[in-house]
Amino acid sequence: MSDTLYIQFVECEPQALVRQYSFHVLQSGAARDFTLTIANEAFVSHRARYQDGPDICTLRLRRELSDSTHPPVGTHFYVSETELDEYRASHLPKSVQSLYPAKPRNIQ
């Protein structure tokens, strides 16, 4: 049987304290549904962007599902502050280099 992993983002449901992301997963022929949550405060404080929510949750879900010796027992996971910081650090914008280098100064 194939160990192919398919993760499909289903929806995001804003709630009072969190944003809840739903995913449908097909792995080795078995289908399961998972939910992951991120605290609303993380978005309000700009530690996470709304458009990055599904990607952040997908990476967390992949980590949970990658351990084939200990598959996840639960179907709901909370994205921690540490995981948000790691995501942000790994997705920092790269410095932009100018197309036109600075002209050398004439030093006399």
MOPAC internal coordinates of N, CA, C and O (Angstrom, degrees):
PM7 1SCF
backbone

  N    0.0000 0     0.00 0     0.00 0    0    0    0
  C    1.4364 1     0.00 0     0.00 0    1    0    0
  C    1.5193 1   109.09 1     0.00 0    2    1    0
  O    1.2310 1   120.27 1   -35.37 1    3    2    1
  N    1.3026 1   117.09 1   144.63 1    3    2    1
  C    1.4566 1   122.77 1  -176.68 1    5    3    2
  C    1.5219 1   111.49 1   -76.91 1    6    5    3
  O    1.2310 1   120.91 1   -34.69 1    7    6    5
  N    1.3261 1   115.86 1   145.31 1    7    6    5
  C    1.4587 1   121.29 1   176.51 1    9    7    6
  C    1.5304 1   110.83 1   -96.02 1   10    9    7
  O    1.2310 1   120.28 1  -153.24 1   11   10    9
  N    1.3197 1   117.08 1    26.76 1   11   10    9
  C    1.4498 1   121.41 1  -179.33 1   13   11   10
  C    1.5204 1   110.22 1   -66.14 1   14   13   11
  O    1.2310 1   121.22 1   -41.68 1   15   14   13
  N    1.3166 1   115.27 1   138.32 1   15   14   13
  C    1.4547 1   121.68 1  -178.77 1   17   15   14
  C    1.5204 1   108.88 1  -118.57 1   18   17   15
  O    1.2310 1   120.43 1   -58.21 1   19   18   17
  N    1.3164 1   116.78 1   121.79 1   19   18   17
  C    1.4589 1   122.90 1   176.00 1   21   19   18
  C    1.5226 1   108.08 1  -116.70 1   22   21   19
  O    1.2310 1   120.85 1   -55.24 1   23   22   21
  N    1.3223 1   115.99 1   124.76 1   23   22   21
  C    1.4552 1   121.06 1   177.60 1   25   23   22
  C    1.5189 1   107.63 1  -119.00 1   26   25   23
  O    1.2310 1   121.04 1   -57.24 1   27   26   25
  N    1.3215 1   115.62 1   122.76 1   27   26   25
  C    1.4605 1   120.93 1  -179.81 1   29   27   26
  C    1.5292 1   109.16 1  -116.52 1   30   29   27
  O    1.2310 1   120.60 1   -57.53 1   31   30   29
  N    1.3226 1   116.45 1   122.47 1   31   30   29
  C    1.4527 1   121.67 1   175.01 1   33   31   30
  C    1.5231 1   107.81 1   -73.50 1   34   33   31
  O    1.2310 1   120.43 1   -51.47 1   35   34   33
  N    1.3298 1   116.78 1   128.53 1   35   34   33
  C    1.4591 1   120.97 1  -176.72 1   37   35   34
  C    1.5249 1   111.19 1  -100.58 1   38   37   35
  O    1.2310 1   120.53 1   123.39 1   39   38   37
  N    1.3410 1   116.59 1   -56.61 1   39   38   37
  C    1.4598 1   118.71 1  -178.23 1   41   39   38
  C    1.5204 1   111.38 1  -163.17 1   42   41   39
  O    1.2310 1   121.87 1   -15.21 1   43   42   41
  N    1.3172 1   114.02 1   164.79 1   43   42   41
  C    1.4548 1   121.80 1   172.63 1   45   43   42
  C    1.5219 1   106.66 1  -120.48 1   46   45   43
  O    1.2310 1   121.16 1   -51.43 1   47   46   45
  N    1.3161 1   115.39 1   128.57 1   47   46   45
  C    1.4554 1   120.46 1   180.00 1   49   47   46
  C    1.5231 1   109.16 1  -119.28 1   50   49   47
  O    1.2310 1   120.45 1   -70.18 1   51   50   49
  N    1.3429 1   116.75 1   109.82 1   51   50   49
  C    1.4639 1   118.91 1   177.00 1   53   51   50
  C    1.5344 1   110.23 1   -70.54 1   54   53   51
  O    1.2310 1   120.98 1   -45.58 1   55   54   53
  N    1.3128 1   115.73 1   134.42 1   55   54   53
  C    1.4577 1   121.35 1   177.77 1   57   55   54
  C    1.5207 1   108.51 1  -126.30 1   58   57   55
  O    1.2310 1   120.22 1     0.55 1   59   58   57
  N    1.3039 1   117.19 1  -179.45 1   59   58   57
  C    1.4613 1   121.17 1  -174.58 1   61   59   58
  C    1.5290 1   112.91 1   -58.97 1   62   61   59
  O    1.2310 1   119.67 1   133.73 1   63   62   61
  N    1.3287 1   118.24 1   -46.27 1   63   62   61
  C    1.4644 1   121.42 1  -175.47 1   65   63   62
  C    1.5214 1   114.46 1  -111.96 1   66   65   63
  O    1.2310 1   120.15 1   163.69 1   67   66   65
  N    1.3222 1   117.31 1   -16.31 1   67   66   65
  C    1.4640 1   121.10 1  -176.11 1   69   67   66
  C    1.5244 1   110.73 1  -139.50 1   70   69   67
  O    1.2310 1   121.58 1   -14.15 1   71   70   69
  N    1.3211 1   114.59 1   165.85 1   71   70   69
  C    1.4663 1   121.46 1   166.66 1   73   71   70
  C    1.5220 1   104.84 1  -108.55 1   74   73   71
  O    1.2310 1   120.70 1   -53.90 1   75   74   73
  N    1.3158 1   116.26 1   126.10 1   75   74   73
  C    1.4604 1   121.41 1  -176.68 1   77   75   74
  C    1.5199 1   109.40 1  -104.86 1   78   77   75
  O    1.2310 1   121.14 1   -55.15 1   79   78   77
  N    1.3340 1   115.42 1   124.85 1   79   78   77
  C    1.4583 1   122.85 1  -178.70 1   81   79   78
  C    1.5207 1   109.03 1  -107.98 1   82   81   79
  O    1.2310 1   120.57 1   -50.16 1   83   82   81
  N    1.3298 1   116.51 1   129.84 1   83   82   81
  C    1.4665 1   121.62 1  -179.67 1   85   83   82
  C    1.5226 1   109.99 1  -107.66 1   86   85   83
  O    1.2310 1   121.20 1   -40.55 1   87   86   85
  N    1.3287 1   115.31 1   139.45 1   87   86   85
  C    1.4595 1   122.18 1  -179.62 1   89   87   86
  C    1.5180 1   110.20 1  -134.39 1   90   89   87
  O    1.2310 1   120.95 1   -33.40 1   91   90   89
  N    1.3198 1   115.80 1   146.60 1   91   90   89
  C    1.4586 1   122.58 1   172.68 1   93   91   90
  C    1.5279 1   105.78 1  -111.39 1   94   93   91
  O    1.2310 1   120.50 1   -52.36 1   95   94   93
  N    1.3288 1   116.66 1   127.64 1   95   94   93
  C    1.4628 1   121.64 1  -175.01 1   97   95   94
  C    1.5202 1   109.69 1  -121.19 1   98   97   95
  O    1.2310 1   121.10 1   -46.25 1   99   98   97
  N    1.3158 1   115.50 1   133.75 1   99   98   97
  C    1.4579 1   122.32 1   173.12 1  101   99   98
  C    1.5162 1   106.61 1  -118.92 1  102  101   99
  O    1.2310 1   120.95 1   -63.78 1  103  102  101
  N    1.3360 1   115.79 1   116.22 1  103  102  101
  C    1.4602 1   120.96 1  -178.25 1  105  103  102
  C    1.5177 1   108.80 1  -138.06 1  106  105  103
  O    1.2310 1   121.23 1   -55.61 1  107  106  105
  N    1.3209 1   115.26 1   124.39 1  107  106  105
  C    1.4654 1   122.00 1   179.85 1  109  107  106
  C    1.5242 1   111.60 1    51.75 1  110  109  107
  O    1.2310 1   120.89 1  -139.52 1  111  110  109
  N    1.3150 1   115.91 1    40.48 1  111  110  109
  C    1.4619 1   120.86 1   176.48 1  113  111  110
  C    1.5163 1   114.84 1    82.07 1  114  113  111
  O    1.2310 1   119.41 1   173.95 1  115  114  113
  N    1.3135 1   118.73 1    -6.05 1  115  114  113
  C    1.4692 1   121.92 1  -179.69 1  117  115  114
  C    1.5315 1   109.45 1  -104.35 1  118  117  115
  O    1.2310 1   120.58 1   -45.61 1  119  118  117
  N    1.3313 1   116.49 1   134.39 1  119  118  117
  C    1.4593 1   121.47 1   179.49 1  121  119  118
  C    1.5251 1   109.87 1  -103.76 1  122  121  119
  O    1.2310 1   121.43 1   -42.41 1  123  122  121
  N    1.3397 1   114.88 1   137.59 1  123  122  121
  C    1.4685 1   121.27 1   177.38 1  125  123  122
  C    1.5127 1   108.60 1  -142.76 1  126  125  123
  O    1.2310 1   121.16 1   -26.04 1  127  126  125
  N    1.3241 1   115.38 1   153.96 1  127  126  125
  C    1.4524 1   121.36 1   175.23 1  129  127  126
  C    1.5235 1   108.98 1  -111.44 1  130  129  127
  O    1.2310 1   120.88 1   -40.69 1  131  130  129
  N    1.3400 1   115.92 1   139.31 1  131  130  129
  C    1.4595 1   122.20 1  -179.28 1  133  131  130
  C    1.5172 1   109.28 1  -130.11 1  134  133  131
  O    1.2310 1   121.19 1   -28.33 1  135  134  133
  N    1.3214 1   115.32 1   151.67 1  135  134  133
  C    1.4573 1   121.06 1   170.89 1  137  135  134
  C    1.5188 1   108.12 1  -126.96 1  138  137  135
  O    1.2310 1   121.44 1   -38.21 1  139  138  137
  N    1.3222 1   114.85 1   141.79 1  139  138  137
  C    1.4575 1   121.74 1   176.82 1  141  139  138
  C    1.5163 1   107.50 1  -130.30 1  142  141  139
  O    1.2310 1   120.84 1   -34.35 1  143  142  141
  N    1.3231 1   115.99 1   145.65 1  143  142  141
  C    1.4583 1   119.33 1  -179.41 1  145  143  142
  C    1.5187 1   110.96 1  -125.25 1  146  145  143
  O    1.2310 1   122.16 1   -32.42 1  147  146  145
  N    1.3285 1   113.48 1   147.58 1  147  146  145
  C    1.4603 1   122.76 1   173.93 1  149  147  146
  C    1.5233 1   106.27 1  -127.50 1  150  149  147
  O    1.2310 1   120.49 1   -46.25 1  151  150  149
  N    1.3182 1   116.66 1   133.75 1  151  150  149
  C    1.4630 1   121.00 1  -179.70 1  153  151  150
  C    1.5244 1   110.28 1   -62.42 1  154  153  151
  O    1.2310 1   120.27 1   -42.71 1  155  154  153
  N    1.3285 1   117.09 1   137.29 1  155  154  153
  C    1.4657 1   121.47 1   177.60 1  157  155  154
  C    1.5199 1   111.60 1   -58.02 1  158  157  155
  O    1.2310 1   120.59 1   147.78 1  159  158  157
  N    1.3175 1   116.48 1   -32.22 1  159  158  157
  C    1.4551 1   121.83 1  -179.35 1  161  159  158
  C    1.5254 1   111.61 1   -58.20 1  162  161  159
  O    1.2310 1   119.87 1   147.64 1  163  162  161
  N    1.3175 1   117.85 1   -32.36 1  163  162  161
  C    1.4666 1   121.32 1   179.70 1  165  163  162
  C    1.5244 1   111.05 1   -64.13 1  166  165  163
  O    1.2310 1   120.35 1   145.95 1  167  166  165
  N    1.3246 1   116.94 1   -34.05 1  167  166  165
  C    1.4602 1   120.68 1   178.96 1  169  167  166
  C    1.5278 1   110.87 1   -79.25 1  170  169  167
  O    1.2310 1   120.92 1   139.27 1  171  170  169
  N    1.3192 1   115.85 1   -40.73 1  171  170  169
  C    1.4646 1   120.70 1  -179.15 1  173  171  170
  C    1.5246 1   111.10 1   -64.36 1  174  173  171
  O    1.2310 1   120.41 1   142.56 1  175  174  173
  N    1.3332 1   116.82 1   -37.44 1  175  174  173
  C    1.4662 1   121.28 1  -179.57 1  177  175  174
  C    1.5368 1   112.44 1   -85.69 1  178  177  175
  O    1.2310 1   120.20 1  -175.00 1  179  178  177
  N    1.3251 1   117.23 1     5.00 1  179  178  177
  C    1.4707 1   123.78 1   177.47 1  181  179  178
  C    1.5244 1   113.62 1    65.08 1  182  181  179
  O    1.2310 1   119.92 1  -155.17 1  183  182  181
  N    1.3147 1   117.76 1    24.83 1  183  182  181
  C    1.4686 1   120.11 1   173.61 1  185  183  182
  C    1.5196 1   110.22 1   -83.56 1  186  185  183
  O    1.2310 1   120.75 1   164.23 1  187  186  185
  N    1.3297 1   116.18 1   -15.77 1  187  186  185
  C    1.4621 1   121.97 1   175.13 1  189  187  186
  C    1.5238 1   107.86 1  -143.79 1  190  189  187
  O    1.2310 1   121.00 1   -32.17 1  191  190  189
  N    1.3235 1   115.70 1   147.83 1  191  190  189
  C    1.4647 1   120.08 1   176.59 1  193  191  190
  C    1.5216 1   108.57 1   -99.30 1  194  193  191
  O    1.2310 1   121.24 1   -34.68 1  195  194  193
  N    1.3281 1   115.24 1   145.32 1  195  194  193
  C    1.4641 1   119.78 1  -178.47 1  197  195  194
  C    1.5260 1   111.67 1   -55.84 1  198  197  195
  O    1.2310 1   120.26 1   139.24 1  199  198  197
  N    1.3280 1   117.10 1   -40.76 1  199  198  197
  C    1.4607 1   119.85 1  -177.94 1  201  199  198
  C    1.5288 1   112.66 1   -70.64 1  202  201  199
  O    1.2310 1   119.79 1   164.66 1  203  202  201
  N    1.3450 1   118.00 1   -15.34 1  203  202  201
  C    1.4632 1   121.19 1   178.44 1  205  203  202
  C    1.5256 1   112.66 1   -90.71 1  206  205  203
  O    1.2310 1   119.61 1   170.91 1  207  206  205
  N    1.3180 1   118.35 1    -9.09 1  207  206  205
  C    1.4557 1   121.88 1  -177.65 1  209  207  206
  C    1.5221 1   114.27 1   -52.07 1  210  209  207
  O    1.2310 1   119.35 1   128.07 1  211  210  209
  N    1.3503 1   118.84 1   -51.93 1  211  210  209
  C    1.4700 1   118.97 1   179.44 1  213  211  210
  C    1.5245 1   113.07 1   -61.21 1  214  213  211
  O    1.2310 1   119.99 1   142.06 1  215  214  213
  N    1.3380 1   117.62 1   -37.94 1  215  214  213
  C    1.4615 1   120.95 1   179.79 1  217  215  214
  C    1.5274 1   110.94 1   -67.73 1  218  217  215
  O    1.2310 1   120.27 1   136.73 1  219  218  217
  N    1.3215 1   117.09 1   -43.27 1  219  218  217
  C    1.4624 1   121.35 1   177.97 1  221  219  218
  C    1.5249 1   110.06 1   -58.74 1  222  221  219
  O    1.2310 1   120.78 1   134.61 1  223  222  221
  N    1.3251 1   116.11 1   -45.39 1  223  222  221
  C    1.4691 1   120.51 1  -179.05 1  225  223  222
  C    1.5221 1   111.70 1   -68.40 1  226  225  223
  O    1.2310 1   120.43 1   142.11 1  227  226  225
  N    1.3248 1   116.78 1   -37.89 1  227  226  225
  C    1.4689 1   120.23 1   179.05 1  229  227  226
  C    1.5251 1   110.92 1   -62.28 1  230  229  227
  O    1.2310 1   120.56 1   137.38 1  231  230  229
  N    1.3349 1   116.53 1   -42.62 1  231  230  229
  C    1.4671 1   119.85 1   178.57 1  233  231  230
  C    1.5235 1   111.05 1   -63.05 1  234  233  231
  O    1.2310 1   120.37 1   138.52 1  235  234  233
  N    1.3279 1   116.89 1   -41.48 1  235  234  233
  C    1.4724 1   120.61 1   178.06 1  237  235  234
  C    1.5256 1   110.07 1   -63.50 1  238  237  235
  O    1.2310 1   120.59 1   135.92 1  239  238  237
  N    1.3330 1   116.48 1   -44.08 1  239  238  237
  C    1.4576 1   120.89 1  -179.39 1  241  239  238
  C    1.5259 1   110.95 1   -64.24 1  242  241  239
  O    1.2310 1   119.94 1   139.84 1  243  242  241
  N    1.3192 1   117.72 1   -40.16 1  243  242  241
  C    1.4708 1   120.76 1   177.37 1  245  243  242
  C    1.5275 1   110.95 1   -60.93 1  246  245  243
  O    1.2310 1   120.26 1   139.87 1  247  246  245
  N    1.3325 1   117.11 1   -40.13 1  247  246  245
  C    1.4707 1   119.92 1   178.08 1  249  247  246
  C    1.5225 1   110.28 1   -63.47 1  250  249  247
  O    1.2310 1   120.20 1   137.85 1  251  250  249
  N    1.3118 1   117.23 1   -42.15 1  251  250  249
  C    1.4678 1   120.63 1   179.73 1  253  251  250
  C    1.5286 1   111.39 1   -64.11 1  254  253  251
  O    1.2310 1   120.67 1   141.63 1  255  254  253
  N    1.3246 1   116.32 1   -38.37 1  255  254  253
  C    1.4667 1   120.74 1  -175.63 1  257  255  254
  C    1.5257 1   113.45 1   -86.03 1  258  257  255
  O    1.2310 1   119.84 1   166.61 1  259  258  257
  N    1.3207 1   117.92 1   -13.39 1  259  258  257
  C    1.4682 1   120.43 1  -175.18 1  261  259  258
  C    1.5200 1   113.29 1   -74.86 1  262  261  259
  O    1.2310 1   120.07 1   158.34 1  263  262  261
  N    1.3077 1   117.47 1   -21.66 1  263  262  261
  C    1.4632 1   120.70 1  -179.62 1  265  263  262
  C    1.5298 1   108.55 1   -82.70 1  266  265  263
  O    1.2310 1   120.71 1   -85.75 1  267  266  265
  N    1.3313 1   116.25 1    94.25 1  267  266  265
  C    1.4636 1   120.36 1  -176.07 1  269  267  266
  C    1.5270 1   112.49 1   -71.44 1  270  269  267
  O    1.2310 1   119.99 1   159.88 1  271  270  269
  N    1.3331 1   117.63 1   -20.12 1  271  270  269
  C    1.4592 1   119.21 1   179.71 1  273  271  270
  C    1.5304 1   111.79 1   -80.07 1  274  273  271
  O    1.2310 1   120.30 1   153.79 1  275  274  273
  N    1.3395 1   117.03 1   -26.21 1  275  274  273
  C    1.4629 1   121.72 1   178.91 1  277  275  274
  C    1.5261 1   109.63 1  -132.23 1  278  277  275
  O    1.2310 1   119.64 1  -102.10 1  279  278  277
  N    1.3330 1   118.29 1    77.90 1  279  278  277
  C    1.4643 1   119.57 1   179.97 1  281  279  278
  C    1.5294 1   110.09 1   -63.59 1  282  281  279
  O    1.2310 1   120.14 1   -28.58 1  283  282  281
  N    1.3358 1   117.33 1   151.42 1  283  282  281
  C    1.4631 1   119.53 1  -177.04 1  285  283  282
  C    1.5316 1   111.48 1   -63.14 1  286  285  283
  O    1.2310 1   121.15 1   -42.25 1  287  286  285
  N    1.3178 1   115.41 1   137.75 1  287  286  285
  C    1.4635 1   121.09 1   178.79 1  289  287  286
  C    1.5173 1   109.59 1   -82.77 1  290  289  287
  O    1.2310 1   120.49 1   136.11 1  291  290  289
  N    1.3209 1   116.68 1   -43.89 1  291  290  289
  C    1.4557 1   121.42 1  -178.17 1  293  291  290
  C    1.5134 1   112.40 1   -85.28 1  294  293  291
  O    1.2310 1   121.27 1    -7.10 1  295  294  293
  N    1.3225 1   115.18 1   172.90 1  295  294  293
  C    1.4578 1   120.83 1   178.28 1  297  295  294
  C    1.5223 1   111.41 1  -122.26 1  298  297  295
  O    1.2310 1   120.25 1  -174.19 1  299  298  297
  N    1.3260 1   117.14 1     5.81 1  299  298  297
  C    1.4608 1   120.80 1   178.68 1  301  299  298
  C    1.5306 1   109.04 1  -127.98 1  302  301  299
  O    1.2310 1   121.33 1   -49.22 1  303  302  301
  N    1.3430 1   115.06 1   130.78 1  303  302  301
  C    1.4530 1   120.69 1  -179.17 1  305  303  302
  C    1.5222 1   109.61 1  -131.69 1  306  305  303
  O    1.2310 1   121.04 1   -32.00 1  307  306  305
  N    1.3172 1   115.61 1   148.00 1  307  306  305
  C    1.4506 1   123.03 1   177.71 1  309  307  306
  C    1.5224 1   108.45 1  -107.79 1  310  309  307
  O    1.2310 1   120.14 1   -49.24 1  311  310  309
  N    1.3270 1   117.33 1   130.76 1  311  310  309
  C    1.4561 1   121.57 1   178.21 1  313  311  310
  C    1.5281 1   107.59 1   -82.06 1  314  313  311
  O    1.2310 1   120.60 1   -57.98 1  315  314  313
  N    1.3257 1   116.46 1   122.02 1  315  314  313
  C    1.4613 1   121.67 1  -174.49 1  317  315  314
  C    1.5274 1   111.74 1   -83.67 1  318  317  315
  O    1.2310 1   121.56 1   -12.60 1  319  318  317
  N    1.3175 1   114.61 1   167.40 1  319  318  317
  C    1.4675 1   121.87 1   176.73 1  321  319  318
  C    1.5269 1   110.20 1   -60.86 1  322  321  319
  O    1.2310 1   120.68 1   139.70 1  323  322  321
  N    1.3139 1   116.31 1   -40.30 1  323  322  321
  C    1.4674 1   120.76 1   179.66 1  325  323  322
  C    1.5245 1   110.64 1   -62.05 1  326  325  323
  O    1.2310 1   120.23 1   137.05 1  327  326  325
  N    1.3159 1   117.16 1   -42.95 1  327  326  325
  C    1.4696 1   120.55 1   179.26 1  329  327  326
  C    1.5235 1   111.04 1   -65.04 1  330  329  327
  O    1.2310 1   120.22 1   142.70 1  331  330  329
  N    1.3299 1   117.18 1   -37.30 1  331  330  329
  C    1.4634 1   120.36 1   176.74 1  333  331  330
  C    1.5248 1   110.49 1   -64.19 1  334  333  331
  O    1.2310 1   120.48 1   136.78 1  335  334  333
  N    1.3279 1   116.69 1   -43.22 1  335  334  333
  C    1.4657 1   120.83 1   178.88 1  337  335  334
  C    1.5212 1   111.39 1   -63.61 1  338  337  335
  O    1.2310 1   120.21 1   138.50 1  339  338  337
  N    1.3364 1   117.20 1   -41.50 1  339  338  337
  C    1.4661 1   120.93 1   178.21 1  341  339  338
  C    1.5221 1   111.13 1   -63.59 1  342  341  339
  O    1.2310 1   120.45 1   138.46 1  343  342  341
  N    1.3325 1   116.74 1   -41.54 1  343  342  341
  C    1.4564 1   120.67 1   179.32 1  345  343  342
  C    1.5326 1   110.01 1   -62.99 1  346  345  343
  O    1.2310 1   121.07 1   132.78 1  347  346  345
  N    1.3190 1   115.56 1   -47.22 1  347  346  345
  C    1.4614 1   119.68 1  -178.29 1  349  347  346
  C    1.5319 1   110.96 1   -62.49 1  350  349  347
  O    1.2310 1   120.26 1   137.73 1  351  350  349
  N    1.3343 1   117.11 1   -42.27 1  351  350  349
  C    1.4646 1   120.77 1   179.63 1  353  351  350
  C    1.5259 1   111.63 1   -64.31 1  354  353  351
  O    1.2310 1   120.26 1   143.71 1  355  354  353
  N    1.3111 1   117.12 1   -36.29 1  355  354  353
  C    1.4674 1   119.98 1  -178.61 1  357  355  354
  C    1.5292 1   112.62 1   -80.51 1  358  357  355
  O    1.2310 1   120.17 1   171.06 1  359  358  357
  N    1.3246 1   117.29 1    -8.94 1  359  358  357
  C    1.4626 1   120.70 1  -179.05 1  361  359  358
  C    1.5234 1   112.46 1  -121.23 1  362  361  359
  O    1.2310 1   120.57 1  -153.24 1  363  362  361
  N    1.3294 1   116.51 1    26.76 1  363  362  361
  C    1.4618 1   120.07 1   176.68 1  365  363  362
  C    1.5222 1   109.28 1   -66.67 1  366  365  363
  O    1.2310 1   120.46 1   -36.71 1  367  366  365
  N    1.3315 1   116.73 1   143.29 1  367  366  365
  C    1.4672 1   117.98 1   178.09 1  369  367  366
  C    1.5239 1   110.95 1   -65.16 1  370  369  367
  O    1.2310 1   121.40 1   -36.53 1  371  370  369
  N    1.2923 1   114.93 1   143.47 1  371  370  369
  C    1.4580 1   120.35 1   178.41 1  373  371  370
  C    1.5277 1   108.80 1   -78.00 1  374  373  371
  O    1.2310 1   120.76 1   -30.81 1  375  374  373
  N    1.3254 1   116.15 1   149.19 1  375  374  373
  C    1.4597 1   119.11 1   179.38 1  377  375  374
  C    1.5226 1   109.43 1   -67.06 1  378  377  375
  O    1.2310 1   121.66 1   -37.61 1  379  378  377
  N    1.2999 1   114.42 1   142.39 1  379  378  377
  C    1.4592 1   120.58 1  -178.00 1  381  379  378
  C    1.5227 1   108.71 1   -92.72 1  382  381  379
  O    1.2310 1   121.20 1   -49.30 1  383  382  381
  N    1.3130 1   115.32 1   130.70 1  383  382  381
  C    1.4580 1   119.95 1   176.67 1  385  383  382
  C    1.5229 1   108.19 1   -98.23 1  386  385  383
  O    1.2310 1   120.98 1   -40.06 1  387  386  385
  N    1.2856 1   115.72 1   139.94 1  387  386  385
  C    1.4485 1   120.96 1  -178.84 1  389  387  386
  C    1.5311 1   110.20 1   -69.23 1  390  389  387
  O    1.2310 1   121.32 1   -35.47 1  391  390  389
  N    1.3188 1   115.09 1   144.53 1  391  390  389
  C    1.4641 1   119.58 1   175.69 1  393  391  390
  C    1.5232 1   110.72 1   -71.72 1  394  393  391
  O    1.2310 1   121.46 1   154.86 1  395  394  393
  N    1.3184 1   114.82 1   -25.14 1  395  394  393
  C    1.4610 1   119.94 1  -177.74 1  397  395  394
  C    1.5272 1   108.89 1  -117.04 1  398  397  395
  O    1.2310 1   120.17 1   -69.82 1  399  398  397
  N    1.3224 1   117.29 1   110.18 1  399  398  397
  C    1.4610 1   119.26 1  -179.74 1  401  399  398
  C    1.5327 1   111.19 1   -65.24 1  402  401  399
  O    1.2310 1   121.29 1   -25.87 1  403  402  401
  N    1.3280 1   115.15 1   154.13 1  403  402  401
  C    1.4552 1   119.79 1   179.37 1  405  403  402
  C    1.5208 1   110.35 1   -64.37 1  406  405  403
  O    1.2310 1   122.11 1   -36.81 1  407  406  405
  N    1.3172 1   113.56 1   143.19 1  407  406  405
  C    1.4724 1   118.66 1   178.77 1  409  407  406
  C    1.5193 1   108.84 1   -73.25 1  410  409  407
  O    1.2310 1   119.91 1   -38.43 1  411  410  409
  N    1.3272 1   117.78 1   141.57 1  411  410  409
  C    1.4717 1   119.96 1   177.71 1  413  411  410
  C    1.5158 1   109.68 1   -67.25 1  414  413  411
  O    1.2310 1   121.15 1   -38.36 1  415  414  413
  N    1.3186 1   115.41 1   141.64 1  415  414  413
  C    1.4556 1   121.19 1   177.76 1  417  415  414
  C    1.5249 1   110.03 1   -80.53 1  418  417  415
  O    1.2310 1   121.25 1   -35.51 1  419  418  417
  N    1.3012 1   115.21 1   144.49 1  419  418  417
  C    1.4660 1   120.13 1   174.58 1  421  419  418
  C    1.5203 1   107.25 1   -88.94 1  422  421  419
  O    1.2310 1   120.85 1   -70.36 1  423  422  421
  N    1.3141 1   115.97 1   109.64 1  423  422  421
  C    1.4485 1   120.65 1   179.47 1  425  423  422
  C    1.5209 1   108.14 1  -101.90 1  426  425  423
  O    1.2310 1   121.73 1   -55.67 1  427  426  425
  N    1.2880 1   114.29 1   124.33 1  427  426  425
  C    1.4760 1   118.17 1  -177.32 1  429  427  426
  C    1.4797 1   111.49 1  -115.37 1  430  429  427
  O    1.2310 1   120.10 1   180.00 1  431  430  429

